Structures are given as structure tokens and as C-alpha cells.
Amino acid sequence: MIKFIFFTNNKINYQAFFVAMMSVISGIIAAMMASIINEAVEDVITKKAITFLNNLLPFFLIGLFLLFITRRIALRSGVHLVEQTLESFRNKTGNQLRQSTLQKIETLDQGEIYTKLSIDTKKISSASLAGIRAIQSIVTIILVIIYIYTFSLLAGICFTGLFAVGMLYYQIYYGLLINTMDQMTKKETELFHNFGHILDGFKEIKLNSAKNEDFFQNYLIPLGNVVKNDRIFIAEGYVEINTFCFILLYYISLGAAIFMLPLDYSVALRFKIIAMSTFLWEPLNLLLGTIPSILSANVSIKRLNELEKQLEVSSQLSETVTFPTVEQSFQFKTLRMEAVQFYYTDKESQKTFSVGPIDINIHAGETIFFVGGNGSGKSTVLKLISGLYQPQSGRFFFNDMEANMDRYRHFFSVIYTDCYLFDKLYGIKQVDDQQVKDLLELMRIDHKVKWKNHKLIRSELSTGQKKRLAFIVALLEDKPIYILDEWAAEQDPVFRKKYYLELLPMLKESGKTIIATSHDDQYFHIADKVITMNYGQMAGIST
């Protein structure tokens, strides 16, 4: 937790040092207050009340004021510090996600990312105040014990020994608890996933009672039981630490002051020792109370660091994503793929499916259809063309210049089979309201989607209707190249005909280049080239 707070993004966080300094000062003042009160009590016992009123009362009032101010500053600054640190982490994670590669994103567990960015960050946030109180408490405890040494060496040694034993006991349990908490958090995430399966697969388990019972009785309940047992073990660990330290550092210290100190100790001295053991209780109790939060936060920080390593795309991340500068007059003319190959791998880095070599020429204004059965590699080729996948071998030529397609992604408007719809038209600076309404009418979804306050307000849409809305967004983006992956697959026969005989010709007439996948052989004639894919290989090109 210290590294996470004090070294944000591998840079020293000076605000963290300020918070730590204020926490230390607050702890020092709390210890001073204890000593002032103790001295005052001794004066009262020894009938020196005038000294108490004239000398110690002003120090007590000043100390009370400073304790209030420093503790308030430390806690308020700590809240701001932790929230700013978490905001910085969330922004960095978001930046890493958007600058990552599609291959890496496809391997990530989205549910785990959400869990880490929500539950784990909340745990760290709630532990921030606990951490500040822990610093204050430790400083107070150490200074109070030092103060005890000033009037009784034997009592100081006794308190130091008890405190050391308590810390050793805590460290022994710490290792056991931190490992169990890590395992429990992973199992808890898996449990959340299982509840998600109930919602996502509700129709399937509702229709199949055997599947329903097997999932619930043999997976959901046993996993919940594991989480329960881990939670009980952790809670019992907290109880052990709290109970042991309470008995050891409080009652034993009181007993030592009464039964173990020499008989020649005065009543006033014995009272001072007992009073100091009582003063130790408040910071000790606070310290023990912070242990669960700090342990939980440490596990969460470890998980966030793992997420950061998973998302690491390069040693340097830019704050903004901009497309490489191209000349204003630059226009798309040709795209050539020369012996381009790509292959998928499993977790052991073994090849599972290969695509290529692909050799094709695409000219501006052409309509290209990729055809073939499911799993033939059509969608993979489209992802290679649009720069979402990087080929393992082969070359791309954009306008006869060898190119990395990352540089030219902004030339494409793409609608994949699993397209996602945003409710706002991000990246489009000027939107003609009437044009949006006309397109909604053209796509026959104006009864379900409304353009209002610069947002697309929609009711429940079918898959085909979602793709129509995605087509509208692509038209508004007005890019020179359109990639359409099985766009017509979920359309009704009437709109499918409209797509091939009206929408695609409309794009072609406006000078757009169309690269699409299709199963509808009765419409292949509208394409300039039909490229057949079979098991990842090009089986032929017809014009």
C-alpha cells in the first residue's frame, strides 16, 4: 500500500509525504497530550494543583487545538490523496485499454476488470483513513512507551516487550490472512461470474432442468461455500489478533503495573504507569481496527498491479491517441495485401488456426465481397485490413507505399458482427440533426430510435435493427472505406434486398470503397470482386 500511494505512476507523490508528515505530527501531539495529562494528574495527587493550573493548563489547551487541526488536515488530505491516486490509476487503465491491441483485449476477462476497478478501488479508498489512523496510532504508541522510560526503566522494558510480542503475533497471522484473502477474492470474483451466468444464460437453464440443477448444486453452491469458509477463516484471524493483542497489551500491562513493579514504587508513580497503559489503549484499539481494511487494501492493490501488467502495451503511453499526420490532399487509391498471414494461438502459444497467405488488390470505389463458410477466415481478413490484427508475416501497401495499417485505421468505418452501439456520436464534431432523422427513417428504425439532445435514445432493438443503427453511424462518419462483416445476416428478406440493391450502390455512387462478407450468393453480382475463403486460404477470385 505504501508503494501504491507514495510512488504514483513510478513518480514520488509529494502529497503523500505531506499526509504522512501531518499524521506523524498528529501522533506526536497525541502522545504529548497524554504526558501533559499524566503530569497534571501527578500534580493533583501530590497536592500541586496551583502548578497544574498555572503551567500545564495552557499547554493542554494548545495541544488540544493542535491535535484537532493536525488530525483534521491529515484525514482530509488523505482522502484527497487516495481518491486522486485512484483516479490516476483508473485513467491510466482506461488509457491502456484503449491503446491495447484487439488480440490482448480478447484474452481479458471483462468481469474481472470490472471487479478490480469497482470493488478493489473501493476497498483501497475505505482503507485510506484507516492507514492514516494507523500511522498516528503507531507514532503515539512509540512515544508513550518512550515517555514511560523517562520515569520507569522497568515499566518501559515491560511495555516494549509486550508490544514487540504483539507485533510478532500480528506478523505471523498476517502471512496467513493475506494469502487467504487473495484466494478468497479470486473465488469471490468467480462466484460473481457464476451469478452472471444465471442472468446471461437464463433461457438455457430454464429450459434444461438437468443443466439448471447441475450448475446450481455442483458449481454455484460449492463455490459459495468455499467463499464462506475463507471469509470465516479471515474473520477468525482478525478475532485472534484483536483478542490476543487486547489481552496482552492492555490487561497484562495493567497487571504488571500492580503485581510486578517493586513495592517501593510510590502511589503516584504506579498511577502514572497505569494511566499510561490506559492512554495506550485508544491508539492500540484504533490500530487493531485498521488491520482488516489495510490487509484487504493490500490484496486489492496487488490485484490492480496484476491488471496493470496485463494491460501493459508499451513502456510509454501517450496521453492522447492521434492519427499520424497525412497531407490534406491525401486520398485513398489502392490497398494491396502481399502474402499476408495470421494465426491464432492457444495459452501454450501453439497455433490453432491460420489465415493466409492473402494476396489481393483493392482499388478505390470497388465493392469487394469475401465469401465462404463459417470459420473460413473472412472476419479475420477484415480485422487485418482495418489494422485491428497485426499479421505475423506479409506486407500491406497503401497507395503503393508499404504501410502498417495502424497508420491508416482512420480511413475505415467498420461494422463487425458483434458491433457495439454508443448512445452519442463520439468523434463527429458537427452533426446535422435533420440528416440523422432522415437516416433513421431510411433504415426504418425511426419508431424505435430518437435523436434528441445529441443522443441516440433507443428502446429494445433486434440484432438486425442494431446493425441498421450502426450503419447510420458509419454513414455519418463519412470515411472512404466501409467494412461490413455479415451485415445482412440478421436482416429480414425485404431489408436484406434493400441493403444489396439500394444501400451498397448508394455508397458506391458516392465514391466509397466497400469491403464486405456475405453468404447471399444471389447478390454476388453487384460486387466487382468476389474472393472465396476456405479454411483460412484464398480459394479463388472472381470478377
C-alpha positions as CSV (number, residue, x, y, z in Angstrom):
1,M,0.0,0.0,0.0
2,I,2.9,2.4,0.8
3,K,4.4,2.0,-2.7
4,F,0.9,2.4,-4.3
5,I,0.3,5.7,-2.5
6,F,3.8,7.2,-2.3
7,F,5.0,6.3,-5.8
8,T,2.1,7.0,-8.2
9,N,2.9,6.0,-11.8
10,N,6.6,5.4,-10.7
11,K,6.9,9.0,-9.5
12,I,7.3,10.3,-6.0
13,N,4.0,11.6,-4.7
14,Y,4.9,14.6,-2.5
15,Q,1.4,15.0,-1.3
16,A,1.6,11.5,0.2
17,F,4.7,12.7,2.2
18,F,2.7,15.7,3.4
19,V,-0.1,13.5,4.6
20,A,2.3,11.1,6.3
21,M,4.1,14.1,8.0
22,M,0.8,15.5,9.3
23,S,-0.1,12.0,10.6
24,V,3.2,11.7,12.4
25,I,2.8,15.2,13.9
26,S,-0.7,14.3,15.0
27,G,0.6,11.2,16.7
28,I,3.4,13.2,18.4
29,I,0.9,15.7,19.7
30,A,-1.4,12.9,20.9
31,A,1.5,11.5,22.9
32,M,2.3,14.9,24.3
33,M,-1.3,15.3,25.4
34,A,-1.1,12.0,27.2
35,S,2.1,13.1,29.0
36,I,0.6,16.5,29.9
37,I,-2.5,14.9,31.4
38,N,-0.3,12.4,33.2
39,E,1.9,15.1,34.7
40,A,-1.2,17.1,35.7
41,V,-2.7,14.1,37.5
42,E,0.5,13.6,39.4
43,D,0.4,17.3,40.4
44,V,-3.1,16.8,41.7
45,I,-2.2,13.7,43.6
46,T,0.8,15.4,45.2
47,K,-1.3,18.5,46.0
48,K,0.4,20.7,43.4
49,A,-2.8,22.0,41.9
50,I,-1.5,25.5,41.5
51,T,1.3,24.3,39.3
52,F,-1.2,22.4,37.2
53,L,-3.4,25.4,36.7
54,N,-0.6,27.9,36.1
55,N,1.8,25.8,33.9
56,L,0.2,22.7,32.4
57,L,-3.3,24.0,31.5
58,P,-2.1,26.4,28.7
59,F,0.0,23.5,27.2
60,F,-3.1,21.3,27.4
61,L,-5.3,23.8,25.6
62,I,-2.7,24.5,22.9
63,G,-2.1,20.7,22.4
64,L,-5.8,20.1,22.1
65,F,-6.1,22.7,19.4
66,L,-3.1,21.4,17.5
67,L,-4.3,17.8,17.8
68,F,-7.7,18.8,16.3
69,I,-6.0,20.8,13.5
70,T,-3.3,18.3,12.5
71,R,-5.6,15.2,12.7
72,R,-8.2,17.1,10.6
73,I,-5.7,18.1,8.0
74,A,-4.2,14.6,7.8
75,L,-7.6,12.9,7.3
76,R,-8.9,15.4,4.8
77,S,-5.6,15.5,2.8
78,G,-5.5,11.7,3.0
79,V,-9.0,11.4,1.4
80,H,-8.0,13.7,-1.4
81,L,-4.7,11.9,-1.9
82,V,-6.2,8.4,-2.2
83,E,-9.0,9.5,-4.5
84,Q,-6.6,11.3,-6.7
85,T,-4.3,8.3,-6.8
86,L,-7.3,6.0,-7.7
87,E,-8.4,8.4,-10.3
88,S,-5.0,8.4,-11.8
89,F,-5.0,4.6,-11.8
90,R,-8.4,4.4,-13.4
91,N,-7.4,7.0,-16.1
92,K,-4.2,5.0,-16.8
93,T,-6.1,1.8,-17.0
94,G,-8.6,3.3,-19.4
95,N,-5.7,4.7,-21.4
96,Q,-4.1,1.3,-21.5
97,L,-7.3,-0.4,-22.6
98,R,-7.9,2.0,-25.5
99,Q,-4.3,1.7,-26.7
100,S,-4.1,-2.0,-26.3
101,T,-4.4,-4.5,-29.2
102,L,-7.6,-6.5,-30.0
103,Q,-5.7,-9.8,-29.5
104,K,-4.9,-8.7,-25.9
105,I,-8.4,-7.4,-25.2
106,E,-9.9,-10.7,-26.5
107,T,-7.9,-12.6,-23.8
108,L,-9.0,-10.5,-20.9
109,D,-11.8,-11.3,-18.5
110,Q,-14.1,-8.3,-18.6
111,G,-15.9,-9.3,-15.4
112,E,-12.6,-9.4,-13.5
113,I,-11.6,-6.0,-14.9
114,Y,-15.0,-4.5,-13.7
115,T,-14.5,-6.2,-10.3
116,K,-11.0,-4.7,-9.9
117,L,-11.9,-1.2,-11.0
118,S,-15.0,-1.1,-8.7
119,I,-14.7,-3.4,-5.7
120,D,-10.9,-3.2,-5.3
121,T,-10.7,0.5,-5.7
122,K,-13.5,1.0,-3.1
123,K,-11.5,-1.2,-0.6
124,I,-8.4,0.9,-1.2
125,S,-10.4,4.1,-0.7
126,S,-12.0,2.9,2.5
127,A,-8.6,1.9,3.8
128,S,-7.1,5.3,3.3
129,L,-8.4,6.8,6.5
130,A,-7.5,3.5,8.3
131,G,-3.9,3.9,7.1
132,I,-3.7,7.5,8.4
133,R,-5.1,6.4,11.8
134,A,-2.6,3.6,11.8
135,I,0.3,6.0,11.3
136,Q,-1.0,8.2,14.1
137,S,-1.5,5.3,16.4
138,I,1.9,3.8,15.9
139,V,3.7,7.1,16.5
140,T,1.6,7.7,19.6
141,I,2.3,4.2,21.0
142,I,6.0,4.5,20.4
143,L,6.3,8.0,22.0
144,V,4.1,7.0,25.0
145,I,6.4,4.0,25.6
146,I,9.5,6.3,25.4
147,Y,7.8,8.6,27.9
148,I,7.3,5.7,30.2
149,Y,11.1,5.0,30.1
150,T,11.6,8.6,31.5
151,F,10.1,7.7,34.8
152,S,10.5,3.9,35.0
153,L,13.0,1.8,33.1
154,L,11.4,-1.4,34.3
155,A,7.9,-0.4,33.1
156,G,9.3,0.8,29.8
157,I,11.0,-2.6,29.2
158,C,7.8,-4.4,30.1
159,F,5.7,-2.3,27.7
160,T,8.3,-2.6,24.9
161,G,8.4,-6.4,25.3
162,L,4.6,-6.7,25.3
163,F,4.3,-4.5,22.2
164,A,7.1,-6.5,20.4
165,V,5.3,-9.8,21.2
166,G,2.1,-8.3,19.9
167,M,3.7,-7.2,16.6
168,L,5.3,-10.6,16.2
169,Y,2.0,-12.3,16.7
170,Y,0.4,-10.0,14.1
171,Q,3.2,-10.7,11.5
172,I,2.6,-14.5,11.9
173,Y,-1.1,-14.1,11.2
174,Y,-0.5,-11.5,8.5
175,G,1.0,-14.0,6.1
176,L,-1.8,-16.5,6.6
177,L,-4.5,-13.9,6.2
178,I,-3.1,-12.1,3.2
179,N,-2.8,-15.4,1.2
180,T,-6.3,-16.5,2.2
181,M,-7.7,-13.1,1.3
182,D,-6.1,-13.3,-2.1
183,Q,-7.6,-16.7,-2.7
184,M,-11.0,-15.6,-1.4
185,T,-11.0,-12.6,-3.6
186,K,-10.4,-14.7,-6.7
187,K,-13.1,-17.2,-5.7
188,E,-15.4,-14.3,-5.0
189,T,-14.9,-12.9,-8.5
190,E,-15.6,-16.4,-9.9
191,L,-18.8,-16.5,-7.8
192,F,-19.9,-13.2,-9.3
193,H,-19.3,-14.7,-12.7
194,N,-21.5,-17.6,-11.9
195,F,-24.3,-15.3,-10.9
196,G,-23.8,-13.6,-14.2
197,H,-24.2,-17.0,-15.9
198,I,-27.6,-17.3,-14.4
199,L,-28.7,-14.0,-15.9
200,D,-26.9,-14.4,-19.2
201,G,-27.9,-18.0,-19.7
202,F,-31.3,-17.8,-18.1
203,K,-33.2,-19.2,-21.1
204,E,-30.9,-22.2,-21.4
205,I,-31.0,-23.2,-17.7
206,K,-34.8,-22.5,-17.6
207,L,-35.4,-24.9,-20.5
208,N,-33.0,-27.6,-19.2
209,S,-33.7,-28.8,-15.7
210,A,-30.6,-31.1,-15.6
211,K,-28.3,-28.2,-16.6
212,N,-30.1,-26.0,-14.1
213,E,-29.6,-28.4,-11.2
214,D,-26.1,-29.4,-12.1
215,F,-24.9,-25.7,-12.3
216,F,-26.6,-24.7,-9.1
217,Q,-25.9,-27.8,-6.9
218,N,-22.5,-28.7,-8.2
219,Y,-20.9,-25.4,-9.0
220,L,-22.7,-22.3,-7.5
221,I,-23.4,-23.7,-4.1
222,P,-19.9,-25.4,-3.6
223,L,-18.1,-22.2,-4.7
224,G,-20.3,-20.1,-2.4
225,N,-19.3,-22.5,0.4
226,V,-15.6,-22.0,-0.3
227,V,-16.0,-18.3,-0.2
228,K,-17.9,-18.6,3.1
229,N,-15.2,-20.7,4.7
230,D,-12.5,-18.4,3.6
231,R,-14.4,-15.4,5.0
232,I,-14.9,-17.2,8.3
233,F,-11.1,-18.1,8.4
234,I,-10.2,-14.4,7.8
235,A,-12.7,-13.1,10.4
236,E,-11.5,-15.6,12.9
237,G,-7.9,-14.4,12.2
238,Y,-9.0,-10.8,13.0
239,V,-10.6,-12.0,16.2
240,E,-7.4,-13.9,17.2
241,I,-5.2,-10.8,16.6
242,N,-7.6,-8.5,18.3
243,T,-8.2,-10.7,21.3
244,F,-4.6,-11.6,21.8
245,C,-3.3,-8.1,21.5
246,F,-6.1,-6.7,23.7
247,I,-5.3,-9.1,26.5
248,L,-1.5,-8.9,26.1
249,L,-1.1,-5.2,25.7
250,Y,-3.8,-3.9,27.9
251,Y,-4.7,-6.3,30.8
252,I,-1.2,-7.7,31.2
253,S,0.2,-4.2,31.2
254,L,-2.3,-3.2,33.9
255,G,-1.4,-6.4,35.9
256,A,2.3,-5.7,35.5
257,A,1.9,-2.2,36.9
258,I,0.2,-3.7,40.0
259,F,1.8,-7.0,40.6
260,M,5.3,-6.9,39.0
261,L,6.6,-3.5,39.9
262,P,8.8,-3.1,43.1
263,L,6.9,-2.4,46.3
264,D,8.9,0.8,46.9
265,Y,7.2,2.5,43.9
266,S,5.1,5.4,45.1
267,V,1.3,5.5,44.6
268,A,1.8,8.5,42.2
269,L,4.4,6.6,40.1
270,R,2.2,3.5,40.0
271,F,-0.8,5.7,39.0
272,K,1.3,7.2,36.2
273,I,2.2,3.8,34.8
274,I,-1.4,2.6,35.0
275,A,-2.6,5.9,33.4
276,M,-0.1,5.5,30.5
277,S,-1.3,1.9,29.9
278,T,-4.8,3.3,29.6
279,F,-3.6,6.0,27.2
280,L,-2.1,3.3,25.1
281,W,-5.5,1.6,24.7
282,E,-7.1,4.2,22.4
283,P,-4.3,4.2,19.7
284,L,-3.9,0.5,20.1
285,N,-7.6,-0.1,19.6
286,L,-7.6,2.1,16.5
287,L,-4.5,0.3,15.2
288,L,-6.2,-3.1,15.6
289,G,-9.4,-1.8,13.9
290,T,-7.4,-0.7,10.9
291,I,-5.9,-4.1,10.3
292,P,-8.8,-5.6,8.3
293,S,-9.1,-2.6,6.0
294,I,-5.3,-2.4,5.4
295,L,-5.0,-6.1,4.7
296,S,-7.9,-6.0,2.3
297,A,-6.4,-2.9,0.6
298,N,-3.1,-4.7,0.2
299,V,-4.8,-7.6,-1.6
300,S,-6.7,-5.1,-3.8
301,I,-3.5,-3.2,-4.7
302,K,-1.8,-6.5,-5.7
303,R,-4.8,-7.3,-8.0
304,L,-4.7,-3.8,-9.5
305,N,-1.0,-4.2,-10.2
306,E,-1.6,-7.5,-11.9
307,L,-4.3,-5.8,-14.1
308,E,-1.8,-3.1,-14.9
309,K,0.8,-5.7,-16.0
310,Q,-1.9,-7.5,-18.1
311,L,-2.7,-4.3,-19.9
312,E,0.8,-3.1,-20.4
313,V,1.2,-2.4,-24.1
314,S,4.4,-0.5,-24.1
315,S,6.9,1.3,-21.9
316,Q,5.5,4.7,-23.0
317,L,1.8,5.6,-23.3
318,S,0.7,8.8,-24.8
319,E,-2.0,10.9,-23.1
320,T,-3.9,11.3,-26.4
321,V,-4.5,9.0,-29.3
322,T,-4.0,10.8,-32.6
323,F,-3.7,9.6,-36.1
324,P,-0.4,10.1,-37.9
325,T,-0.3,13.3,-39.9
326,V,-1.1,13.0,-43.6
327,E,-1.3,15.6,-46.2
328,Q,-4.7,17.2,-46.7
329,S,-4.7,16.2,-50.4
330,F,-4.0,12.5,-49.5
331,Q,-6.7,10.3,-50.8
332,F,-7.2,6.5,-50.8
333,K,-6.4,5.0,-54.2
334,T,-5.3,1.4,-53.7
335,L,-4.7,-1.2,-51.0
336,R,-2.6,-4.3,-51.6
337,M,-2.0,-7.3,-49.4
338,E,1.1,-9.3,-50.3
339,A,1.5,-12.8,-48.8
340,V,-0.2,-11.6,-45.5
341,Q,-0.5,-14.4,-42.9
342,F,-2.0,-14.5,-39.5
343,Y,-2.5,-17.3,-37.0
344,Y,-4.3,-17.8,-33.7
345,T,-2.6,-19.4,-30.7
346,D,-3.8,-21.1,-27.5
347,K,-2.5,-20.5,-24.0
348,E,0.6,-22.6,-24.7
349,S,1.3,-20.5,-27.8
350,Q,0.5,-23.3,-30.1
351,K,-1.1,-22.5,-33.5
352,T,-4.8,-23.3,-33.6
353,F,-5.9,-21.7,-36.9
354,S,-4.0,-19.9,-39.7
355,V,-5.2,-17.4,-42.3
356,G,-3.3,-16.8,-45.4
357,P,-1.2,-16.2,-47.4
358,I,-3.6,-13.5,-48.7
359,D,-2.7,-11.7,-52.0
360,I,-5.3,-9.2,-53.2
361,N,-5.6,-5.7,-54.7
362,I,-8.4,-3.3,-53.8
363,H,-9.0,-0.1,-55.7
364,A,-10.9,3.0,-54.6
365,G,-14.6,2.8,-55.4
366,E,-14.6,-1.0,-55.7
367,T,-17.1,-3.3,-54.0
368,I,-15.3,-6.4,-52.7
369,F,-17.1,-9.5,-51.2
370,F,-15.4,-12.1,-49.1
371,V,-17.4,-15.3,-49.2
372,G,-17.1,-18.7,-47.7
373,G,-18.4,-20.9,-44.9
374,N,-18.4,-20.0,-41.2
375,G,-14.9,-20.2,-39.8
376,S,-13.3,-19.8,-43.2
377,G,-11.3,-16.7,-42.1
378,K,-13.4,-13.9,-43.6
379,S,-13.7,-11.9,-40.5
380,T,-10.1,-12.3,-39.6
381,V,-9.1,-10.9,-43.0
382,L,-11.3,-7.8,-42.3
383,K,-9.6,-7.3,-39.0
384,L,-6.2,-7.5,-40.7
385,I,-7.3,-4.9,-43.3
386,S,-8.6,-2.5,-40.7
387,G,-5.4,-2.8,-38.6
388,L,-7.1,-4.4,-35.6
389,Y,-4.9,-7.5,-36.1
390,Q,-1.2,-7.4,-36.9
391,P,0.0,-10.0,-39.4
392,Q,2.7,-12.4,-38.5
393,S,4.2,-12.1,-42.0
394,G,3.5,-10.4,-45.3
395,R,3.1,-6.8,-46.3
396,F,0.5,-4.1,-46.8
397,F,0.8,-1.4,-49.5
398,F,-1.4,1.7,-49.1
399,N,-1.4,3.8,-52.3
400,D,1.6,1.7,-53.4
401,M,3.6,2.5,-50.3
402,E,4.4,-0.2,-47.8
403,A,2.4,0.5,-44.7
404,N,1.5,-0.6,-41.2
405,M,-2.3,-0.5,-41.2
406,D,-2.3,1.1,-37.8
407,R,-1.4,4.3,-39.6
408,Y,-4.5,4.2,-41.8
409,R,-7.2,3.0,-39.5
410,H,-8.9,6.3,-39.6
411,F,-9.8,5.7,-43.3
412,F,-12.3,2.9,-42.3
413,S,-15.8,2.8,-41.0
414,V,-16.4,-0.7,-39.7
415,I,-19.4,-2.7,-38.6
416,Y,-18.5,-6.1,-37.3
417,T,-20.9,-8.9,-36.4
418,D,-20.6,-8.0,-32.7
419,C,-20.7,-4.3,-33.1
420,Y,-21.2,-2.1,-30.1
421,L,-23.5,1.0,-30.1
422,F,-22.7,4.1,-28.2
423,D,-25.5,6.5,-27.3
424,K,-23.6,9.5,-28.5
425,L,-21.8,10.2,-31.8
426,Y,-18.3,10.4,-30.4
427,G,-15.7,11.8,-32.7
428,I,-18.1,13.5,-35.1
429,K,-17.7,17.2,-34.5
430,Q,-20.7,18.5,-36.4
431,V,-24.0,16.6,-36.7
432,D,-26.8,17.6,-38.9
433,D,-29.9,16.8,-36.9
434,Q,-32.1,16.5,-40.0
435,Q,-29.7,14.1,-41.6
436,V,-29.8,11.9,-38.6
437,K,-33.6,11.8,-38.6
438,D,-33.6,11.1,-42.4
439,L,-31.3,8.2,-41.9
440,L,-33.3,6.8,-39.1
441,E,-36.3,6.9,-41.4
442,L,-34.3,5.4,-44.3
443,M,-33.3,2.5,-42.1
444,R,-36.9,2.1,-40.8
445,I,-36.0,2.4,-37.1
446,D,-37.3,5.9,-36.6
447,H,-40.1,4.4,-34.5
448,K,-37.6,2.9,-32.0
449,V,-34.7,5.4,-32.1
450,K,-34.9,9.1,-31.5
451,W,-32.2,11.7,-31.9
452,K,-32.6,14.1,-29.0
453,N,-30.2,16.3,-27.1
454,H,-27.3,14.9,-29.2
455,K,-28.0,11.4,-28.0
456,L,-29.5,8.3,-29.7
457,I,-32.3,7.4,-27.4
458,R,-33.5,3.9,-28.2
459,S,-35.8,1.2,-27.0
460,E,-35.1,-2.5,-27.3
461,L,-33.7,-3.3,-30.7
462,S,-33.3,-6.6,-32.5
463,T,-29.8,-7.6,-33.8
464,G,-30.8,-6.5,-37.3
465,Q,-32.0,-3.1,-36.1
466,K,-28.8,-2.6,-34.1
467,K,-26.8,-3.2,-37.2
468,R,-29.0,-0.6,-39.1
469,L,-28.3,1.9,-36.4
470,A,-24.6,1.1,-36.7
471,F,-24.8,1.7,-40.4
472,I,-26.3,5.1,-39.8
473,V,-23.3,6.0,-37.5
474,A,-20.9,4.7,-40.2
475,L,-22.6,6.9,-42.8
476,L,-22.3,10.0,-40.5
477,E,-18.6,9.2,-40.0
478,D,-18.2,9.5,-43.8
479,K,-15.0,7.5,-44.2
480,P,-13.6,6.5,-47.7
481,I,-13.6,2.7,-46.9
482,Y,-16.5,0.8,-45.4
483,I,-16.0,-2.7,-43.9
484,L,-19.3,-4.6,-43.3
485,D,-19.0,-8.0,-41.7
486,E,-22.1,-10.2,-42.3
487,W,-24.2,-7.1,-42.0
488,A,-27.2,-8.6,-43.8
489,A,-27.2,-11.9,-41.9
490,E,-29.8,-10.7,-39.3
491,Q,-32.0,-8.6,-41.7
492,D,-35.4,-9.6,-42.9
493,P,-35.7,-10.5,-46.6
494,V,-37.1,-7.1,-47.5
495,F,-34.3,-5.1,-45.8
496,R,-31.7,-7.6,-47.0
497,K,-32.7,-6.8,-50.6
498,K,-32.7,-3.1,-49.8
499,Y,-29.1,-3.4,-48.4
500,Y,-27.7,-5.1,-51.6
501,L,-29.7,-3.2,-54.2
502,E,-30.0,0.3,-52.6
503,L,-27.6,0.9,-49.7
504,L,-24.4,-0.6,-51.2
505,P,-25.0,1.0,-54.6
506,M,-25.6,4.3,-52.8
507,L,-22.2,4.0,-51.1
508,K,-20.5,3.1,-54.4
509,E,-22.1,6.0,-56.2
510,S,-20.7,8.4,-53.5
511,G,-17.2,7.0,-54.3
512,K,-16.9,4.8,-51.2
513,T,-14.9,1.6,-51.2
514,I,-16.9,-1.4,-49.8
515,I,-15.3,-4.5,-48.3
516,A,-17.9,-6.9,-47.1
517,T,-18.5,-10.5,-46.2
518,S,-21.6,-12.2,-47.5
519,H,-23.5,-15.6,-47.7
520,D,-26.1,-14.3,-50.1
521,D,-25.0,-15.7,-53.5
522,Q,-28.0,-14.3,-55.3
523,Y,-26.4,-10.8,-54.8
524,F,-22.8,-11.6,-55.6
525,H,-23.2,-10.0,-59.0
526,I,-23.2,-6.5,-57.5
527,A,-19.6,-6.9,-56.3
528,D,-16.6,-6.0,-58.5
529,K,-14.6,-8.9,-57.0
530,V,-15.8,-12.0,-55.1
531,I,-13.0,-13.6,-53.0
532,T,-13.7,-17.1,-51.8
533,M,-12.2,-18.2,-48.5
534,N,-11.9,-21.8,-47.4
535,Y,-10.2,-23.0,-44.1
536,G,-8.2,-19.7,-43.9
537,Q,-7.0,-19.9,-47.5
538,M,-7.9,-18.0,-50.6
539,A,-9.8,-20.4,-52.8
540,G,-10.3,-18.1,-55.7
541,I,-11.2,-14.6,-57.0
542,S,-14.0,-13.9,-59.5
543,T,-14.9,-10.6,-61.1
